[in-house]
Amino acid sequence: MGSDYKVLLDVEEGLMAPVGVTVERETSTHNGRWKMWGALLAMALCVSAALLFTWNHKNEVHIEQADDLRHTLRQISGVKNAIHLEGYYDASYSNTTVQWSDDVSQAFSQGNLKLVNNEIVIPSTGLYFVYSQVSFKIHCQAEKMVHLSHSINKLSDSYGNSDDDDEKRYLPLLHSTRTVCGSSQGNSYTVVYMGAVFHMKDGDRLKTVTESRHVPHLQEKSGENFFGVFAL
């Protein structure tokens, strides 16, 4: 009995040993698979996070670029070619025209319209509204009428050869005349205004001309004498 029992135990121990090894191997393999899947999952999460970050960054860059473009377009669309000049009499300059300025009172220049040598230079071909006003204080004498005139003249390459005398190539664009005094005496305050739309060409130049004997009688208050152009 003792011998048989011992053998049985030996057999049972011999049988149990391979089973134990098998369980350990299966557990180890199972754990290895979980570790591998965990590593793959972690790697996938890292890649996804990196892609998401890159996508968000690109979107932010695109949004910023789009905002900058919209801002630039708004600025461009908001800019108009316009100029408004204030005028005064300057005896040292000329007796045949008003002296114009773009940096006094309400005067300004915006866009590409510029004041050059007391003339407005047109920057590009297109439609423009051109206008001007002069205000006079005339002392009337009995039975004597006074004719006040004011003109805007244009110089254009289309008028003739560039070798010609410029003064001969200026042609009237706008002209207005007012008659004052007559039977009245004393001081007469008169305004001469004109304005209209014209098709202008790149490089055209505009200037005003007023009768020399009347220029010294210009009113000097702000807003009474002006000359301007704006693009349509």
SVG drawing of the C-alpha trace seen along z (x, -y; Angstrom):
<svg xmlns="http://www.w3.org/2000/svg" viewBox="-31 -155 39 157">
<polyline fill="none" stroke="black" stroke-width="0.4" points="0.0,0.0 2.7,-2.4 4.5,-1.7 1.4,-2.1 0.4,-5.2 3.8,-6.7 3.7,-5.8 0.2,-7.4 1.5,-10.6 4.4,-10.5 2.2,-10.1 -0.2,-12.8 2.8,-15.1 4.1,-14.2 0.8,-14.9 0.2,-18.2 3.6,-19.7 2.9,-20.0 -0.6,-21.4 0.9,-24.1 3.5,-25.0 0.8,-25.2 -1.3,-27.6 1.7,-29.8 2.5,-29.9 -1.1,-30.7 -1.2,-33.5 2.1,-34.9 0.9,-34.9 -2.4,-36.5 -0.6,-39.3 1.8,-39.8 -1.1,-40.3 -2.7,-42.8 0.5,-44.7 0.9,-44.7 -2.7,-46.0 -2.2,-48.6 1.0,-49.8 -0.8,-50.0 -3.7,-51.8 -1.4,-54.3 0.4,-54.8 -2.9,-55.3 -4.0,-57.9 -0.7,-59.7 -0.9,-59.8 -4.6,-61.0 -3.6,-63.7 -0.8,-64.9 -3.0,-64.9 -5.7,-66.8 -3.2,-69.4 -1.8,-69.8 -5.3,-70.1 -6.4,-72.7 -3.1,-74.6 -3.7,-74.7 -7.3,-75.8 -6.1,-78.6 -3.6,-79.7 -6.2,-79.6 -8.6,-81.5 -6.0,-84.2 -5.0,-84.4 -8.7,-84.7 -9.3,-87.4 -6.2,-89.3 -7.5,-89.1 -10.9,-90.3 -9.4,-93.1 -7.2,-94.1 -10.2,-93.9 -12.3,-96.1 -9.5,-98.6 -9.1,-98.6 -12.9,-98.9 -13.1,-101.7 -10.5,-103.8 -11.9,-106.3 -9.9,-108.6 -11.0,-112.0 -9.5,-115.4 -11.1,-118.6 -9.1,-121.8 -9.6,-125.1 -8.7,-128.3 -7.5,-131.8 -5.9,-134.8 -2.2,-135.0 -0.8,-138.2 2.7,-136.7 1.5,-133.7 -0.8,-134.7 -3.7,-137.1 -5.4,-134.7 -6.2,-131.8 -7.0,-130.9 -4.3,-129.4 -5.4,-125.9 -4.3,-124.0 -5.0,-120.4 -3.8,-120.8 -6.0,-123.6 -9.5,-123.5 -11.6,-120.8 -9.2,-120.2 -7.9,-116.7 -6.6,-114.3 -7.3,-110.6 -6.2,-107.7 -4.2,-108.7 -5.6,-112.1 -2.9,-114.7 -2.4,-118.4 0.7,-119.3 1.7,-122.8 -1.8,-124.1 -3.4,-121.5 -5.3,-118.3 -3.7,-115.3 -6.0,-112.5 -4.4,-109.1 -6.4,-106.7 -9.0,-106.6 -12.6,-106.7 -15.6,-108.8 -15.1,-111.7 -17.2,-114.3 -15.5,-117.7 -16.6,-120.8 -15.5,-124.2 -16.8,-127.3 -15.5,-130.8 -17.1,-133.5 -16.6,-137.2 -17.1,-140.5 -17.6,-143.1 -18.1,-146.8 -20.8,-148.0 -20.9,-151.4 -24.0,-153.0 -25.2,-151.8 -22.2,-149.6 -22.6,-145.8 -19.9,-143.4 -19.5,-140.0 -17.8,-137.4 -16.4,-134.3 -14.8,-131.1 -13.6,-128.2 -12.1,-124.7 -9.7,-124.0 -8.3,-120.6 -5.0,-119.7 -4.9,-116.3 -2.5,-114.4 -5.4,-113.9 -5.6,-117.6 -2.4,-117.8 1.3,-117.2 3.2,-117.3 5.7,-119.7 3.0,-122.4 2.7,-125.2 0.8,-123.8 -1.2,-127.0 -2.6,-126.7 -3.6,-123.1 -5.8,-123.8 -9.4,-123.7 -12.5,-124.7 -14.1,-121.9 -16.5,-123.9 -17.3,-127.6 -19.7,-129.8 -20.5,-133.5 -22.6,-135.7 -23.6,-139.3 -23.9,-141.5 -24.4,-145.1 -26.3,-147.0 -28.7,-149.3 -27.5,-148.4 -24.8,-150.1 -22.6,-149.0 -21.1,-145.6 -22.4,-142.5 -21.6,-139.0 -21.8,-136.5 -21.0,-132.8 -20.1,-131.1 -20.5,-127.3 -20.2,-124.6 -19.9,-120.8 -20.5,-117.9 -19.4,-114.3 -16.7,-113.8 -14.8,-110.9 -11.1,-111.6 -7.9,-109.9 -4.8,-108.9 -2.5,-112.0 -5.2,-114.6 -4.6,-117.8 -7.2,-120.3 -6.8,-123.9 -9.0,-126.8 -9.0,-130.2 -10.6,-133.4 -10.6,-136.9 -7.5,-138.6 -9.3,-141.8 -11.7,-139.8 -9.3,-137.4 -8.3,-139.9 -11.9,-140.2 -12.2,-136.5 -13.8,-135.8 -11.3,-134.4 -13.5,-132.4 -13.2,-128.6 -15.6,-126.7 -16.2,-129.6 -13.7,-128.8 -13.1,-125.1 -12.0,-122.9 -12.4,-119.1 -12.6,-115.8 -13.8,-112.4 -14.0,-109.1 -17.3,-107.4"/>
</svg>
